[in-house]
């Protein structure tokens, strides 16, 4: 797990990516796409293959954390993580590391809370959160 997490972290910073998923010493997915859409694409493409993987992500809020738990990842590194993201990962026993902790994730203009954070504010069930987020992005 730690080797995969280190691989994902290294690729994230070296290639200036927004999301990297690694498993068994291989990179399974990487993207420069910002926001939750990159993670949704990874879940769609990788499906069950994501289970047991390690993820490095630029930003992990509550919404991303719920999606990561839903997909079965075992380790997460976030450049920036919210208190809500930490809560979800801790509650679901997902190993996590981060560079910076913030109270909440803001929208792209940094004036309000991220719409996806608002969307899943009351959610604790990862499958329900996935369905809600997926439906919102359809």
C-alpha positions as CSV (number, residue, x, y, z in Angstrom):
1,X,0.0,0.0,0.0
2,X,2.7,2.5,1.0
3,X,4.7,1.9,-2.2
4,X,1.5,2.5,-4.3
5,X,0.7,5.6,-2.4
6,X,4.3,6.9,-2.8
7,X,4.1,6.2,-6.6
8,X,0.8,8.1,-6.8
9,X,2.2,11.0,-4.8
10,X,5.3,11.2,-7.0
11,X,3.4,11.2,-10.2
12,X,0.9,13.8,-8.9
13,X,3.7,16.3,-8.2
14,X,6.1,15.4,-11.1
15,X,3.5,15.6,-13.8
16,X,1.4,18.4,-12.3
17,X,-1.7,16.2,-12.3
18,X,-4.9,16.5,-10.3
19,X,-5.5,12.8,-9.6
20,X,-3.4,9.6,-9.7
21,X,-4.5,6.1,-8.9
22,X,-2.0,3.3,-8.4
23,X,-2.2,-0.3,-7.5
24,X,0.3,-3.2,-7.4
25,X,3.1,-0.9,-8.5
26,X,1.3,0.4,-11.6
27,X,-0.5,3.6,-12.4
28,X,-4.1,2.7,-13.2
29,X,-5.4,6.2,-13.9
30,X,-4.2,9.8,-14.0
31,X,-5.8,13.1,-15.1
32,X,-5.3,16.8,-15.1
33,X,-9.0,17.4,-14.9
34,X,-9.9,19.4,-11.8
35,X,-13.0,18.9,-9.7
36,X,-15.0,15.8,-9.0
37,X,-15.3,14.8,-12.7
38,X,-11.9,13.2,-12.8
39,X,-12.7,10.9,-9.9
40,X,-16.1,10.0,-11.5
41,X,-14.4,9.1,-14.7
42,X,-11.9,6.9,-12.9
43,X,-14.7,5.1,-11.0
44,X,-16.5,4.5,-14.3
45,X,-13.4,3.3,-16.2
46,X,-11.9,1.2,-13.4
47,X,-15.0,-0.1,-11.6
48,X,-14.0,-2.9,-9.2
49,X,-10.3,-2.5,-10.2
50,X,-10.1,0.5,-8.0
51,X,-10.6,-1.6,-4.8
52,X,-7.4,-1.8,-2.9
53,X,-5.7,1.0,-4.8
54,X,-3.9,4.1,-3.5
55,X,-4.9,7.6,-4.6
56,X,-3.2,10.9,-4.7
57,X,-5.5,13.9,-5.3
58,X,-5.0,17.6,-5.2
59,X,-8.2,18.3,-3.3
60,X,-10.2,15.9,-1.1
61,X,-13.4,17.1,0.5
62,X,-16.3,15.2,1.9
63,X,-17.7,14.4,-1.6
64,X,-14.4,13.1,-2.9
65,X,-13.8,11.1,0.3
66,X,-17.2,9.4,0.0
67,X,-16.5,8.5,-3.7
68,X,-13.1,7.1,-2.6
69,X,-14.6,5.0,0.1
70,X,-17.3,3.9,-2.4
71,X,-14.6,2.7,-4.8
72,X,-12.8,0.7,-2.1
73,X,-9.4,2.5,-2.0
74,X,-7.1,1.7,0.9
75,X,-4.9,4.8,1.0
76,X,-5.3,8.5,0.1
77,X,-2.9,11.4,-0.1
78,X,-4.4,14.9,-0.5
79,X,-2.5,18.1,-1.1
80,X,-5.5,19.8,0.5
81,X,-8.2,18.0,2.6
82,X,-11.2,19.3,4.4
83,X,-12.3,18.4,7.9
84,X,-15.3,16.6,6.4
85,X,-13.0,14.6,4.1
86,X,-10.9,13.5,7.0
87,X,-14.0,12.5,9.0
88,X,-15.3,10.3,6.2
89,X,-11.9,8.6,5.6
90,X,-11.4,8.1,9.4
91,X,-14.9,6.7,9.9
92,X,-14.3,4.2,7.1
93,X,-10.7,3.3,8.2
94,X,-9.0,4.5,5.0
95,X,-5.4,5.4,5.6
96,X,-4.8,9.1,4.7
97,X,-2.0,11.7,4.6
98,X,-2.2,15.3,3.6
99,X,-0.2,18.5,3.2
100,X,-2.8,21.0,4.2
101,X,-6.1,20.8,6.2
102,X,-8.9,23.3,5.7
103,X,-12.3,23.6,7.3
104,X,-14.2,23.2,4.0
105,X,-13.6,23.0,0.2
106,X,-14.6,26.2,-1.6
107,X,-16.0,26.6,-5.2
108,X,-13.7,27.5,-8.0
109,X,-14.2,31.2,-7.4
110,X,-13.4,30.7,-3.7
111,X,-16.5,32.6,-2.5
112,X,-18.8,29.8,-1.4
113,X,-18.7,26.2,-0.3
114,X,-18.1,23.7,-3.2
115,X,-21.5,22.7,-4.7
116,X,-20.6,19.0,-4.3
117,X,-19.8,19.5,-0.7
118,X,-23.3,21.0,-0.2
119,X,-24.8,18.1,-2.2
120,X,-23.5,15.5,0.1
121,X,-23.5,17.4,3.4
122,X,-25.9,15.0,5.1
123,X,-24.6,11.8,3.6
124,X,-22.6,9.1,5.4
125,X,-23.4,6.2,3.1
126,X,-20.8,6.1,0.2
127,X,-23.2,4.3,-2.3
128,X,-26.0,6.8,-1.7
129,X,-23.5,9.7,-2.1
130,X,-22.1,8.2,-5.3
131,X,-25.7,7.9,-6.8
132,X,-26.5,11.5,-5.8
133,X,-23.2,12.9,-7.3
134,X,-23.5,10.8,-10.4
135,X,-27.1,11.9,-10.9
136,X,-26.1,15.5,-10.5
137,X,-23.4,15.2,-13.1
138,X,-25.5,13.3,-15.7
